[in-house]
Amino acid sequence: MIDASPPDLALRGMESDDLARAHALSRALQWPHRAEDWDFLLQRGWGVVAERDGEVVGTAMAWPFGPKAATLGMVIVAREAQGMGVGRRLMQAVLDGLGDRTVMLHATAEGLPLYRTLGFEPAGTILQHQGAAFSVPLPELLPDERVRPLGASDTDTIVDLDRRATGMDRGELLQVLAEQSQGVVLTRGHEPVGFALFRRFGRGYVVGPTVAPDLGGAKALISHWLGSNAGMFCRLDVPDDCGLPGWLDGLGLQCVGRVTRMVRGKALPRDPAARTFSLVTQALG
Ligand SMILES: CC(C)(COP(=O)(O)OP(=O)(O)OC[C@H]1O[C@@H](n2cnc3c(N)ncnc32)[C@H](O)[C@@H]1OP(=O)(O)O)[C@@H](O)C(=O)NCCC(=O)NCCS
């Protein structure tokens, strides 16, 4: 592969002073991230920026979850610097930093060819559903089923459910998310079997992650948040084959975009009894 990136291009670690420029790059693409969302992402992981003539022209970030897994995202190259190898160099720098971890990302159509050449394989499709004009019928709960507020003592439970659903050890992330979100837990016969968090993100609110044993459980959890926030702008990023897309469409939360889930490295062990029905964000998985 020929490196056509400009000779005056320098790569360095992302710092908090870079976030205003990084935010401008994502806004230019009409990505919804607020300054606070970038800040949250940098606090939870690390990034690399590409600089040319003293100006940041590209970003890429990573979030390691223990020694075996990581997610990668916020890969952006300013339009005027695209097609010159900047994206490839950023990706290579981030992958070097992640060592032999299994790396997961969500690829736009533009990013997909680059990721393929770096060893990422497609592993599903994620649909972005959102809107404010939705209405939600009362959830139908099973006789022994209950949706109750998340308590401080539930943290270990949701960390465990998330680990089973993703194969990643995201304990620290889940702990911070639990502090900054509202949450509900799904119990069956008093045993916690799922949860869903609800928090500020982008243009409004996001329901995610949602982890549940099955579609009925996921609907019960998501209905809780949508039912109590009618008229608010809400977003969910959901696997296309999880059974939710048609239901969300019917409620009025339209599909506005799709990305390809891609994985590089060894498959992570996942428990089919605890499945991810909506993501934290596309970057964090
Ligand atoms: C995706 C993106 C980061 C690529 O950055 P870039 O600096 O333009 O990419 P590079 O110049 O390093 O090219 C890397 C590869 O991408 C592909 N590519 C780049 N420009 C392309 C184009 N105009 N048409 C088709 N493929 C192209 C090629 O496969 C290229 O491989 P090569 O090195 O063998 O030629 C950039 O297009 C971008 O910021 N897009 C908008 C944001 C986005 O979608 N990010 C991805 C999020 S997952």
The ligand as an SDF file (V2000), in Angstrom:
LIG
                    3D

 48 50  0  0  0  0  0  0  0  0999 V2000
  -13.3280    7.0210    6.3630 C   0  0  0  0  0  0  0  0  0  0  0  0
  -12.2480    8.0810    6.4090 C   0  0  0  0  0  0  0  0  0  0  0  0
  -11.7970    8.2660    7.8550 C   0  0  0  0  0  0  0  0  0  0  0  0
  -11.0630    7.6100    5.5730 C   0  0  0  0  0  0  0  0  0  0  0  0
  -10.0120    8.5500    5.7500 O   0  0  0  0  0  0  0  0  0  0  0  0
   -9.0350    8.9100    4.5310 P   0  0  0  0  0  0  0  0  0  0  0  0
   -7.8950    9.6920    5.0810 O   0  0  0  0  0  0  0  0  0  0  0  0
   -9.7860    9.5200    3.4320 O   0  0  0  0  0  0  0  0  0  0  0  0
   -8.5560    7.4420    4.1040 O   0  0  0  0  0  0  0  0  0  0  0  0
   -7.2000    7.0490    3.4110 P   0  0  0  0  0  0  0  0  0  0  0  0
   -6.7870    8.1270    2.4600 O   0  0  0  0  0  0  0  0  0  0  0  0
   -6.2160    6.6550    4.4560 O   0  0  0  0  0  0  0  0  0  0  0  0
   -7.6190    5.7950    2.5730 O   0  0  0  0  0  0  0  0  0  0  0  0
   -7.7290    4.5550    3.1960 C   0  0  0  0  0  0  0  0  0  0  0  0
   -8.5240    3.6100    2.3280 C   0  0  0  0  0  0  0  0  0  0  0  0
   -9.8650    4.0810    2.2500 O   0  0  0  0  0  0  0  0  0  0  0  0
  -10.3640    3.8610    0.9430 C   0  0  0  0  0  0  0  0  0  0  0  0
  -10.7040    5.1460    0.3430 N   0  0  0  0  0  0  0  0  0  0  0  0
  -10.2350    6.3570    0.6710 C   0  0  0  0  0  0  0  0  0  0  0  0
  -10.8000    7.2970   -0.0860 N   0  0  0  0  0  0  0  0  0  0  0  0
  -11.6490    6.6560   -0.9030 C   0  0  0  0  0  0  0  0  0  0  0  0
  -12.5430    7.0880   -1.9210 C   0  0  0  0  0  0  0  0  0  0  0  0
  -12.6540    8.3700   -2.2580 N   0  0  0  0  0  0  0  0  0  0  0  0
  -13.2700    6.1460   -2.5510 N   0  0  0  0  0  0  0  0  0  0  0  0
  -13.1490    4.8300   -2.2190 C   0  0  0  0  0  0  0  0  0  0  0  0
  -12.3220    4.3790   -1.2710 N   0  0  0  0  0  0  0  0  0  0  0  0
  -11.5830    5.2790   -0.6410 C   0  0  0  0  0  0  0  0  0  0  0  0
   -9.3370    3.1270    0.2030 C   0  0  0  0  0  0  0  0  0  0  0  0
   -9.6210    1.7430    0.3930 O   0  0  0  0  0  0  0  0  0  0  0  0
   -8.0560    3.4760    0.8890 C   0  0  0  0  0  0  0  0  0  0  0  0
   -7.2010    2.4010    0.7630 O   0  0  0  0  0  0  0  0  0  0  0  0
   -5.7550    2.5540    0.0300 P   0  0  0  0  0  0  0  0  0  0  0  0
   -4.8690    3.0750    1.1220 O   0  0  0  0  0  0  0  0  0  0  0  0
   -5.4400    1.1750   -0.3760 O   0  0  0  0  0  0  0  0  0  0  0  0
   -5.9090    3.5180   -1.1050 O   0  0  0  0  0  0  0  0  0  0  0  0
  -12.7690    9.4330    5.8370 C   0  0  0  0  0  0  0  0  0  0  0  0
  -13.2950    9.1960    4.5580 O   0  0  0  0  0  0  0  0  0  0  0  0
  -13.8120   10.1240    6.6880 C   0  0  0  0  0  0  0  0  0  0  0  0
  -13.4960   10.8500    7.6430 O   0  0  0  0  0  0  0  0  0  0  0  0
  -15.0920    9.9230    6.3600 N   0  0  0  0  0  0  0  0  0  0  0  0
  -16.1990   10.5530    7.0980 C   0  0  0  0  0  0  0  0  0  0  0  0
  -16.3280   10.0160    8.5050 C   0  0  0  0  0  0  0  0  0  0  0  0
  -16.4960    8.5300    8.5450 C   0  0  0  0  0  0  0  0  0  0  0  0
  -17.3700    7.9720    7.8950 O   0  0  0  0  0  0  0  0  0  0  0  0
  -15.6410    7.8810    9.3430 N   0  0  0  0  0  0  0  0  0  0  0  0
  -15.6580    6.4690    9.5440 C   0  0  0  0  0  0  0  0  0  0  0  0
  -16.4000    6.1880   10.7800 C   0  0  0  0  0  0  0  0  0  0  0  0
  -16.5230    4.4760   11.0840 S   0  0  0  0  0  0  0  0  0  0  0  0
  1  2  1  0
  2  3  1  0
  2  4  1  0
  2 36  1  0
  4  5  1  0
  5  6  1  0
  6  7  2  0
  6  8  1  0
  6  9  1  0
  9 10  1  0
 10 11  2  0
 10 12  1  0
 10 13  1  0
 13 14  1  0
 14 15  1  0
 15 16  1  0
 15 30  1  0
 16 17  1  0
 17 18  1  0
 17 28  1  0
 18 19  1  0
 18 27  1  0
 19 20  2  0
 20 21  1  0
 21 22  1  0
 21 27  2  0
 22 23  1  0
 22 24  2  0
 24 25  1  0
 25 26  2  0
 26 27  1  0
 28 29  1  0
 28 30  1  0
 30 31  1  0
 31 32  1  0
 32 33  2  0
 32 34  1  0
 32 35  1  0
 36 37  1  0
 36 38  1  0
 38 39  2  0
 38 40  1  0
 40 41  1  0
 41 42  1  0
 42 43  1  0
 43 44  2  0
 43 45  1  0
 45 46  1  0
 46 47  1  0
 47 48  1  0
M  END
$$$$
